[in-house]
C-alpha cells in the first residue's frame, strides 16, 4: 500500500472503509458486495435476537417470599 493510498484510507468514514472491504471481498462486484453485507447484517440480527431472549428481565437474588398461611 502506498502512502497516498494510506492517506486516502485514513480520510474515509468508517462506512466507506467497510463498503470498500466488502467490495474487495466480492472481487469488485458491487451487487455481490451488497448481498454479502446484507447477509452479514441478517446473521447479526439473528444472533442479537437469540442473545436478547437469553437475558432475564425479572431475575432477583434472594429467597422467595413465604406464603401466608
BELPE-V710895 format. One record per pair of residues at least 12 apart in sequence whose ideal C-beta (glycine too) atoms are under 6 Angstrom apart, sorted by the first residue. I is the first residue (numbers start at 1). GAP is how many residues later the second one is. D is the distance in whole Angstrom. If there is no record, write none. Layout:
# BELPE-V710895
i:I gap:GAP d:D
i:I gap:GAP d:D
This chain:
# BELPE-V710895
i:22 gap:14 d:6
i:22 gap:15 d:5
